[in-house]
């Protein structure tokens, strides 16, 4: 056979390859024993690559063994480096449990701080657009509610900075229960009437900000805000990445070209030292402090505080101390993968500011242009709401959302207890689900020894609403009171309450759908579609699209045996 003369050569090649492989394995084992980190790092890098398919995120499987021909072939050139590093998903969300049902006879008073944050809604919108199932803790019902405009009645003058309205109607998921909507509308102020602003842009330029939905989107967002500045406004820019630095000293708002150039020249690189950046930003704001004006640090980051002063308690103490000196903090979240929602929201809460998540230029325009007055100028501080339910008419109630804004009953009249702020033109919406006495829709079992006789109180009152607030610069709160009467109840909800109920149901479904009496995605979608005839801002159309996407993601998760909301 003619091929026999090549057999010794083939055997020699095979023997050499085997010897080299053995030596390679031996050398690799010795290297691994000397330093195991490279092998572990390689495994981590393999898992850092992700694929998104429906509701699933999966790491790439290890490569299969190559054929003998492939092993003997010349090595392929190394793959080109990606445009930016995409880390493993390390997003952080604060754990929260839904508010429980309360028996009005046992717990007639409910107290909470208002909240104007909207970051949860736009962050979840980003996830659904990517086909990703949001974690339950990323869904905060109050921020979903406050992302929509309901047209609450506005105040007639600036003497009272906002107006409170209420509505009571049957719940769409159970006609035997009712929804009580509380609406607060802040006084609208034209841009020309706003006081001078001293703004410090604190911008994260760490390596994790390289992605297109981070620093590039951030630049476009701040460019929109710069276009709204006036000559009397001042802007400073502090960037932080490894070490913090002053990029732009206080600059008048009519020198927009200089401000935009400073923003455009920012580049991402290095690790994040958020603590040092915040200190420098506050020091800059203090030097340019405007008495009687707007003094605010606007922190824009993916929230990856991983170097320097990173302990949440230390950062919160720093922010709270500066708040007491008249410098507020607003936080803007960007990007995905390492987004620290929990810290960004908490810092804004203790800093007398608001937290928003920017997932698009459209959202940037809404937060920084359309709602510029509300984002920058506070018209009422430490706003607290207290509802006392009349057990003669209300058997049970449940506050929808605001879980991390609950206050003790005695905190309502304590002016030393911090609460939320309302900006110019802001709307705040809160919903209670109420079970009337005798409705047969009670969720809690009856008490064996509890008295069930009707309680006293003014005739025909379902509840009494109290609201406390402070004017900017004042330390003593003012009180607003209004009764909520049975006569106010309507048999059919208004368009604004129908919208709020649908948004609340959407949030509840994302968290597992435990509180809406068997409503499913199709029910919420049907209600959202019915609202499209009254859609003036396009927000209902967006809601329909998001519910459709969420339903598709939920169906994909169910097919995988995963419960939505886990």
TILOZA-816242 format. One record per residue (C-alpha): residue number from 1; x, y, z. Coordinates in steps of 0.02 Angstrom, whole numbers, padded with zeros to 5 digits. Layout:
TILOZA-816242
REC	i	u	v	w
REC	NUM	X	Y	Z
...
//
This chain:
TILOZA-816242
REC	i	u	v	w
REC	1	00000	00000	00000
REC	2	00080	00166	-00054
REC	3	00032	00261	00103
REC	4	00137	00149	00218
REC	5	00296	00245	00186
REC	6	00215	00400	00265
REC	7	00167	00305	00421
REC	8	00332	00338	00517
REC	9	00316	00523	00480
REC	10	00137	00527	00541
REC	11	00183	00433	00698
REC	12	00326	00554	00731
REC	13	00210	00704	00712
REC	14	00080	00624	00824
REC	15	00210	00582	00956
REC	16	00278	00759	00952
REC	17	00103	00832	00968
REC	18	00065	00717	01114
REC	19	00227	00763	01202
REC	20	00194	00948	01175
REC	21	00017	00929	01241
REC	22	00078	00840	01396
REC	23	00210	00972	01425
REC	24	00080	01107	01400
REC	25	-00037	01028	01526
REC	26	00106	01007	01650
REC	27	00163	01186	01625
REC	28	-00017	01248	01640
REC	29	-00045	01152	01800
REC	30	00115	01220	01874
REC	31	00064	01397	01827
REC	32	-00109	01371	01900
REC	33	-00034	01309	02062
REC	34	00083	01459	02068
REC	35	-00056	01584	02032
REC	36	-00237	01523	02011
REC	37	-00307	01696	01973
REC	38	-00276	01698	01784
REC	39	-00375	01538	01761
REC	40	-00518	01604	01867
REC	41	-00514	01771	01778
REC	42	-00524	01682	01610
REC	43	-00678	01587	01669
REC	44	-00757	01748	01729
REC	45	-00721	01833	01563
REC	46	-00806	01690	01472
REC	47	-00962	01715	01577
REC	48	-00957	01904	01558
REC	49	-01018	01883	01379
REC	50	-01207	01875	01383
REC	51	-01345	01836	01262
REC	52	-01520	01907	01285
REC	53	-01659	01794	01220
REC	54	-01835	01834	01274
REC	55	-01832	01840	01463
REC	56	-01671	01741	01482
REC	57	-01491	01797	01505
REC	58	-01364	01658	01481
REC	59	-01174	01649	01476
REC	60	-01091	01571	01324
REC	61	-01048	01388	01344
REC	62	-00865	01336	01345
REC	63	-00792	01303	01173
REC	64	-00796	01122	01113
REC	65	-00631	01030	01087
REC	66	-00558	01068	00916
REC	67	-00530	00934	00786
REC	68	-00353	00863	00756
REC	69	-00344	00958	00592
REC	70	-00391	01118	00681
REC	71	-00258	01087	00814
REC	72	-00123	01063	00682
REC	73	-00179	01216	00583
REC	74	-00103	01387	00606
REC	75	-00182	01484	00752
REC	76	-00319	01607	00707
REC	77	-00285	01792	00737
REC	78	-00349	01855	00906
REC	79	-00523	01934	00904
REC	80	-00531	02121	00898
REC	81	-00566	02208	01062
REC	82	-00744	02269	01092
REC	83	-00781	02454	01084
REC	84	-00811	02455	01272
REC	85	-00801	02332	01414
REC	86	-00968	02252	01460
REC	87	-00962	02190	01640
REC	88	-01066	02051	01717
REC	89	-01235	02108	01781
REC	90	-01212	02176	01958
REC	91	-01361	02293	01968
REC	92	-01418	02329	02146
REC	93	-01596	02356	02207
REC	94	-01656	02380	02385
REC	95	-01765	02239	02448
REC	96	-01944	02289	02482
REC	97	-02107	02206	02530
REC	98	-02278	02267	02475
REC	99	-02380	02362	02604
REC	100	-02496	02243	02696
REC	101	-02684	02258	02713
REC	102	-02728	02353	02872
REC	103	-02886	02337	02975
REC	104	-02953	02513	03003
REC	105	-03014	02473	03178
REC	106	-02841	02417	03232
REC	107	-02736	02539	03131
REC	108	-02844	02686	03076
REC	109	-02699	02804	03037
REC	110	-02581	02791	02888
REC	111	-02432	02911	02874
REC	112	-02304	02928	02736
REC	113	-02187	03051	02650
REC	114	-02225	03103	02472
REC	115	-02107	03051	02332
REC	116	-02082	03128	02159
REC	117	-01951	03004	02096
REC	118	-01982	02919	01929
REC	119	-01823	02818	01906
REC	120	-01902	02647	01932
REC	121	-02024	02667	01787
REC	122	-01896	02719	01656
REC	123	-01772	02588	01717
REC	124	-01902	02450	01698
REC	125	-01948	02522	01529
REC	126	-01767	02497	01476
REC	127	-01769	02316	01534
REC	128	-01931	02275	01444
REC	129	-01865	02356	01285
REC	130	-01717	02235	01298
REC	131	-01834	02087	01324
REC	132	-01775	02064	01503
REC	133	-01888	02020	01649
REC	134	-01867	02155	01784
REC	135	-01826	02097	01959
REC	136	-01970	02129	02078
REC	137	-01867	02247	02187
REC	138	-01837	02360	02035
REC	139	-02025	02397	02027
REC	140	-02085	02537	02142
REC	141	-02270	02570	02116
REC	142	-02264	02752	02173
REC	143	-02130	02793	02043
REC	144	-02237	02711	01908
REC	145	-02385	02817	01963
REC	146	-02285	02978	01969
REC	147	-02213	02951	01795
REC	148	-02383	02993	01722
REC	149	-02474	03160	01716
REC	150	-02655	03154	01771
REC	151	-02706	03335	01760
REC	152	-02735	03360	01946
REC	153	-02813	03532	01983
REC	154	-02681	03667	02003
REC	155	-02675	03798	02143
REC	156	-02750	03968	02106
REC	157	-02604	04070	02175
REC	158	-02430	04056	02249
REC	159	-02495	04089	02425
REC	160	-02524	03901	02443
REC	161	-02388	03816	02340
REC	162	-02495	03667	02290
REC	163	-02672	03602	02285
REC	164	-02737	03437	02355
REC	165	-02878	03341	02272
REC	166	-02960	03172	02305
REC	167	-03069	03049	02209
REC	168	-03159	02891	02266
REC	169	-03226	02760	02145
REC	170	-03241	02570	02126
REC	171	-03080	02473	02093
REC	172	-03077	02402	01916
REC	173	-03017	02230	01975
REC	174	-03151	02214	02110
REC	175	-03308	02321	02109
REC	176	-03339	02284	02294
REC	177	-03182	02379	02338
REC	178	-03140	02562	02308
REC	179	-02989	02663	02257
REC	180	-02951	02826	02344
REC	181	-02838	02937	02239
REC	182	-02745	03082	02319
REC	183	-02676	03208	02195
REC	184	-02556	03351	02232
REC	185	-02515	03481	02101
REC	186	-02374	03606	02128
REC	187	-02383	03787	02074
REC	188	-02317	03812	01897
REC	189	-02179	03942	01884
REC	190	-02120	04013	01718
REC	191	-01934	03993	01688
REC	192	-01907	04181	01697
REC	193	-01979	04184	01874
REC	194	-01865	04049	01943
REC	195	-01729	04113	02061
REC	196	-01546	04109	02005
REC	197	-01472	03934	02001
REC	198	-01302	03876	02060
REC	199	-01284	03704	01982
REC	200	-01139	03583	01995
REC	201	-01138	03441	01869
REC	202	-01052	03294	01955
REC	203	-01014	03173	01813
REC	204	-00951	02995	01827
REC	205	-00815	02967	01697
REC	206	-00756	02797	01758
REC	207	-00719	02655	01639
REC	208	-00891	02581	01664
REC	209	-00967	02738	01583
REC	210	-00899	02698	01409
REC	211	-01057	02612	01347
REC	212	-01168	02709	01223
REC	213	-01311	02719	01349
REC	214	-01198	02798	01480
REC	215	-01076	02942	01447
REC	216	-01129	02975	01266
REC	217	-01313	02984	01317
REC	218	-01264	03086	01471
REC	219	-01181	03217	01360
REC	220	-01338	03236	01255
REC	221	-01446	03248	01411
REC	222	-01344	03387	01492
REC	223	-01336	03480	01326
REC	224	-01526	03493	01335
REC	225	-01516	03569	01509
REC	226	-01379	03692	01458
REC	227	-01495	03761	01324
REC	228	-01618	03812	01461
REC	229	-01495	03912	01566
REC	230	-01507	04100	01591
REC	231	-01369	04231	01617
REC	232	-01403	04235	01804
REC	233	-01374	04047	01820
REC	234	-01204	03972	01858
REC	235	-01140	03799	01809
REC	236	-00986	03706	01871
REC	237	-00929	03534	01814
REC	238	-00839	03406	01922
REC	239	-00786	03240	01847
REC	240	-00727	03090	01946
REC	241	-00638	02931	01894
REC	242	-00500	02869	02007
REC	243	-00468	03050	02060
REC	244	-00591	03193	02059
REC	245	-00561	03355	01966
REC	246	-00641	03522	01929
REC	247	-00673	03524	01742
REC	248	-00764	03692	01735
REC	249	-00767	03829	01869
REC	250	-00931	03923	01900
REC	251	-00982	03989	01728
REC	252	-01131	04101	01681
REC	253	-01273	04012	01593
REC	254	-01264	04124	01439
REC	255	-01090	04055	01400
REC	256	-01165	03894	01338
REC	257	-01027	03861	01213
REC	258	-00896	03847	01350
REC	259	-01007	03735	01454
REC	260	-01049	03620	01308
REC	261	-00865	03609	01257
REC	262	-00817	03556	01433
REC	263	-00951	03421	01431
REC	264	-00903	03360	01258
REC	265	-00719	03338	01306
REC	266	-00761	03216	01447
REC	267	-00694	03040	01420
REC	268	-00725	02880	01517
REC	269	-00581	02786	01598
REC	270	-00522	02726	01767
REC	271	-00614	02669	01921
REC	272	-00746	02765	02017
REC	273	-00712	02872	02169
REC	274	-00887	02939	02199
REC	275	-00854	02992	02377
REC	276	-00712	03109	02329
REC	277	-00812	03178	02183
REC	278	-00959	03221	02294
REC	279	-00847	03312	02418
REC	280	-00771	03418	02281
REC	281	-00942	03452	02205
REC	282	-01011	03513	02371
REC	283	-00858	03621	02402
REC	284	-00881	03699	02230
REC	285	-01067	03729	02263
REC	286	-01025	03809	02430
REC	287	-00901	03931	02351
REC	288	-01032	03988	02224
REC	289	-01179	03981	02346
REC	290	-01327	04093	02298
REC	291	-01425	04157	02447
REC	292	-01610	04131	02412
REC	293	-01571	04040	02250
REC	294	-01562	03861	02189
REC	295	-01405	03774	02252
REC	296	-01399	03596	02188
REC	297	-01277	03459	02141
REC	298	-01336	03350	01997
REC	299	-01250	03181	02006
REC	300	-01250	03081	01843
REC	301	-01185	02904	01858
REC	302	-01216	02720	01830
REC	303	-01200	02708	02019
REC	304	-01044	02602	02020
REC	305	-00960	02678	02175
REC	306	-00819	02554	02194
REC	307	-00666	02652	02252
REC	308	-00640	02775	02394
REC	309	-00780	02826	02513
REC	310	-00910	02699	02460
REC	311	-00998	02650	02621
REC	312	-01181	02698	02597
REC	313	-01197	02762	02775
REC	314	-01049	02880	02756
REC	315	-01113	02948	02591
REC	316	-01288	02972	02662
REC	317	-01218	03067	02811
REC	318	-01118	03180	02696
REC	319	-01268	03216	02585
REC	320	-01385	03247	02733
REC	321	-01261	03367	02811
REC	322	-01249	03469	02650
REC	323	-01438	03469	02637
REC	324	-01447	03556	02805
REC	325	-01328	03688	02734
REC	326	-01446	03723	02589
REC	327	-01366	03619	02450
REC	328	-01482	03488	02376
REC	329	-01437	03332	02275
REC	330	-01523	03262	02120
REC	331	-01466	03094	02051
REC	332	-01480	03039	01870
REC	333	-01450	02856	01829
REC	334	-01380	02793	01664
REC	335	-01344	02626	01583
REC	336	-01359	02445	01631
REC	337	-01259	02301	01700
REC	338	-01188	02386	01856
REC	339	-01326	02513	01893
REC	340	-01340	02545	02080
REC	341	-01522	02595	02093
REC	342	-01529	02572	02281
REC	343	-01390	02697	02318
REC	344	-01442	02824	02186
REC	345	-01620	02830	02254
REC	346	-01566	02838	02435
REC	347	-01443	02981	02409
REC	348	-01576	03083	02320
REC	349	-01699	03050	02462
REC	350	-01582	03111	02598
REC	351	-01521	03255	02488
REC	352	-01691	03341	02468
REC	353	-01686	03299	02283
REC	354	-01763	03181	02159
REC	355	-01700	03028	02069
REC	356	-01729	02994	01884
REC	357	-01663	02861	01767
REC	358	-01619	02921	01592
REC	359	-01645	02784	01463
REC	360	-01665	02896	01311
REC	361	-01652	03074	01247
REC	362	-01841	03083	01262
REC	363	-01832	03047	01449
REC	364	-01690	03173	01467
REC	365	-01798	03306	01386
REC	366	-01945	03264	01500
REC	367	-01841	03275	01660
REC	368	-01720	03416	01618
REC	369	-01823	03526	01501
REC	370	-02010	03498	01519
REC	371	-01997	03477	01707
REC	372	-01846	03589	01733
REC	373	-01933	03697	01864
REC	374	-01988	03546	01964
REC	375	-01819	03461	01950
REC	376	-01721	03614	02007
REC	377	-01835	03726	02112
REC	378	-01919	03663	02271
REC	379	-02083	03748	02319
REC	380	-02122	03642	02473
REC	381	-02010	03540	02588
REC	382	-02041	03395	02706
REC	383	-02213	03357	02635
REC	384	-02304	03224	02737
REC	385	-02476	03146	02714
REC	386	-02580	03069	02852
REC	387	-02747	02983	02823
REC	388	-02862	02935	02966
REC	389	-02992	02809	02909
REC	390	-03164	02800	02990
REC	391	-03191	02618	03048
REC	392	-03379	02646	03037
REC	393	-03364	02648	02847
REC	394	-03192	02574	02807
REC	395	-03156	02394	02856
REC	396	-02983	02380	02776
REC	397	-02862	02482	02674
REC	398	-02694	02463	02587
REC	399	-02574	02598	02527
REC	400	-02509	02558	02353
REC	401	-02322	02590	02347
REC	402	-02221	02712	02455
REC	403	-02151	02565	02555
REC	404	-01986	02653	02590
REC	405	-02076	02817	02631
REC	406	-02182	02758	02777
REC	407	-02175	02862	02935
REC	408	-02224	02830	03115
REC	409	-02386	02913	03168
REC	410	-02295	03031	03285
REC	411	-02174	03084	03146
REC	412	-02312	03179	03057
REC	413	-02308	03327	03177
REC	414	-02121	03315	03213
REC	415	-02038	03450	03107
REC	416	-01867	03372	03138
REC	417	-01913	03218	03035
REC	418	-01860	03233	02853
REC	419	-01985	03200	02713
REC	420	-02004	03227	02526
REC	421	-02003	03386	02423
REC	422	-02116	03454	02286
REC	423	-02043	03554	02143
REC	424	-02129	03688	02040
REC	425	-02264	03608	01932
REC	426	-02237	03434	02002
REC	427	-02381	03312	02018
REC	428	-02388	03182	02156
REC	429	-02513	03038	02154
REC	430	-02553	02911	02290
REC	431	-02681	02770	02289
REC	432	-02766	02678	02431
REC	433	-02870	02522	02402
REC	434	-03016	02525	02523
REC	435	-03135	02387	02578
REC	436	-03299	02463	02639
REC	437	-03386	02395	02792
REC	438	-03517	02266	02744
REC	439	-03449	02241	02568
REC	440	-03404	02059	02598
REC	441	-03235	02088	02514
REC	442	-03130	02089	02672
REC	443	-02961	02005	02658
REC	444	-02921	01986	02842
REC	445	-03011	01856	02949
REC	446	-03129	01923	03084
REC	447	-03063	01942	03260
REC	448	-03127	01820	03391
REC	449	-03133	01948	03530
REC	450	-03126	02113	03437
REC	451	-03270	02235	03448
REC	452	-03361	02254	03283
REC	453	-03479	02394	03333
REC	454	-03473	02550	03223
REC	455	-03353	02685	03279
REC	456	-03402	02863	03307
REC	457	-03349	03017	03209
REC	458	-03425	03148	03096
REC	459	-03573	03085	02998
REC	460	-03537	03030	02819
REC	461	-03347	03045	02827
REC	462	-03246	02900	02757
REC	463	-03078	02974	02806
REC	464	-02989	03133	02855
REC	465	-02835	03192	02759
REC	466	-02698	03296	02839
REC	467	-02547	03365	02749
REC	468	-02396	03454	02822
REC	469	-02264	03551	02726
REC	470	-02131	03685	02749
REC	471	-02099	03831	02636
REC	472	-01919	03846	02575
REC	473	-01815	03932	02709
REC	474	-01941	03896	02848
REC	475	-01918	03771	02990
REC	476	-02098	03763	03052
REC	477	-02224	03661	02954
REC	478	-02397	03716	02898
REC	479	-02552	03606	02906
REC	480	-02687	03575	02775
REC	481	-02840	03470	02821
REC	482	-02987	03407	02720
REC	483	-03122	03275	02752
REC	484	-03161	03138	02626
REC	485	-03348	03108	02623
REC	486	-03454	02964	02561
REC	487	-03545	03087	02450
REC	488	-03385	03109	02349
REC	489	-03392	02929	02289
REC	490	-03436	02906	02106
REC	491	-03503	02750	02021
REC	492	-03378	02767	01879
REC	493	-03197	02818	01891
REC	494	-03136	02973	01799
REC	495	-03009	02955	01658
REC	496	-02868	03007	01776
REC	497	-02915	02876	01907
REC	498	-02935	02742	01773
REC	499	-02760	02783	01710
REC	500	-02687	02778	01886
REC	501	-02773	02613	01923
REC	502	-02705	02535	01764
REC	503	-02529	02595	01802
REC	504	-02543	02524	01979
REC	505	-02604	02357	01911
REC	506	-02459	02354	01787
REC	507	-02334	02379	01929
REC	508	-02419	02245	02034
REC	509	-02415	02120	01891
REC	510	-02229	02151	01869
REC	511	-02207	02110	02054
REC	512	-02310	01950	02043
REC	513	-02492	02010	02037
REC	514	-02539	01969	02217
REC	515	-02654	02115	02255
REC	516	-02771	02137	02106
REC	517	-02893	01993	02130
REC	518	-02842	01882	01987
REC	519	-02816	02017	01856
REC	520	-02696	01959	01721
REC	521	-02597	02043	01584
REC	522	-02744	02037	01464
REC	523	-02854	02130	01589
REC	524	-02727	02269	01613
REC	525	-02698	02278	01425
REC	526	-02884	02291	01390
REC	527	-02901	02435	01514
REC	528	-02747	02524	01445
REC	529	-02811	02511	01267
REC	530	-02977	02585	01320
REC	531	-02884	02740	01380
REC	532	-02806	02776	01210
REC	533	-02954	02881	01155
REC	534	-02907	03008	01289
REC	535	-02720	03006	01256
REC	536	-02658	03185	01241
REC	537	-02473	03160	01283
REC	538	-02441	02990	01207
REC	539	-02414	02916	01381
REC	540	-02558	02792	01368
REC	541	-02492	02729	01201
REC	542	-02325	02699	01285
REC	543	-02413	02609	01427
REC	544	-02501	02493	01304
REC	545	-02336	02451	01220
REC	546	-02250	02415	01386
REC	547	-02389	02302	01447
REC	548	-02380	02206	01282
REC	549	-02193	02185	01303
REC	550	-02211	02135	01485
REC	551	-02341	02005	01439
REC	552	-02225	01930	01309
REC	553	-02080	01926	01433
REC	554	-02193	01849	01567
REC	555	-02252	01714	01447
REC	556	-02072	01674	01404
REC	557	-02026	01664	01588
REC	558	-02176	01552	01623
REC	559	-02121	01436	01484
REC	560	-01953	01423	01573
REC	561	-02038	01384	01738
REC	562	-01992	01552	01816
REC	563	-02122	01654	01911
REC	564	-02134	01836	01859
REC	565	-02084	01951	02001
REC	566	-01951	01836	02073
//
